[in-house]
Amino acid sequence: MKKLLLTLASAVALAFSASAAETTVVDFANGTSFKGAENTTQTIDGVEFTFLTANAYISTGYNNAPNYLMMKYAEPRGAFQFSLPFDCSKIVVTTTASPSTSADNKVTLYANDVAVLEQSINKANSDFTFDLGENTAAGTVYKFVATGKKNSQMAKLTFYPVTDEPSLSIDDKLLSFATGLNGEQTLSFKVNCSNITDAITVTSSNPAFTPVKASVTADEAAEGIEILFKGTSTEILEGSVTVSANGTSAEIDVEGFAVAHAGTESDPLTVSDVLAMNNANDGTFYIKGTVGKFCAANAKDGMVTEVADATKNVKSNIILKEGDKMIGVALPVGETRDMLNIVDNPSVAGKTIVISGSLEAYFSAPGVKNTQYVSGLDESGIDNITADSNAPAEYYNLQGVRVANPEAGLYIRRQGNNVTKVYVK
């Protein structure tokens, strides 16, 4: 009998050892949805989870989407924990199709109540790697806590066992580039490296996407590998970038295009260009459009909407239009806001102007921030109902920057509420 028991125990140990050599995936779609109970336990795909607070639970997906793990940032913070029966080197979190894209969508991983790593998990259908460092031992209690200011959603967890085999992996699935015509853009991706001793070679399948360095160290790859895109075509260009070392490799897809205009002062982007770039490039560009008579409101179908009526207009933004297309433009406190806001200057509406600024999401749609006025206003472009001829004159260059002692050239002069273009000799 003892011999039989030992044989059975050995068989179980060998079976577990073999399974532990494989990665383990927990898909929360296989979990049973529930809400609002502390210290609730549930075994999903062979791993037992304890949901420590009522703000961590398995949620039913909307519109027939799969179930997922919800972690709310409200107090008590969403938190859950688990342990594994094998040595684990890293845990990869896969997000859902619709997580918060805010950088404040953050979670922190703890090992035996010691914080290991905090990071944002704010891209849809993406992987985020949590390296465990020295916290790899079987039986370690791992805990995730929502530590940001946005709710977090997890679709899957993948557990990688400790191994001596070299490996390379890339969490990002795609690098998307967008530039002005003949412009350039550099983006980077990080590589997860294990047991890599050789130099890592970086190659591209399409010459439009060029590695800044053709060979990097494991440490450099972990910090980020830079890829330079040259936007010479308005067609979408596609390809892939491969990293290789120690007989293993990983790949990331790349795509990019240029819009029809360069985004320079002499060839500014149009509103259509900004919408097409869709926040893929947060560089500074010149943009041309017609000022709307209403301010921006929350996006619908990927584009800002307008406030209901003029009584809801604010000084902090304007809309630039091109036909029925429009983008929201943030007006920072200062000269540019003073000149362009349609509350103080309603006759700016309808003017076609050029501004410069960074292309960033605004009202959850493509927009412009860090705005500076460039050109397009004339004497009739600003209300002068309360013009004061005795007020001190202030001068600004065409970028909206105040100039104390203007030299020869074209300037914008503001005197009271009267704004005109003047040439200083």
Summary of the structure (lengths in Angstrom):
residues: 425
radius of gyration: 27.9
end to end distance: 108.2
largest distance: 108.9
contacts: 1394
relative contact order: 0.08
helix: 12%
strand: 46%
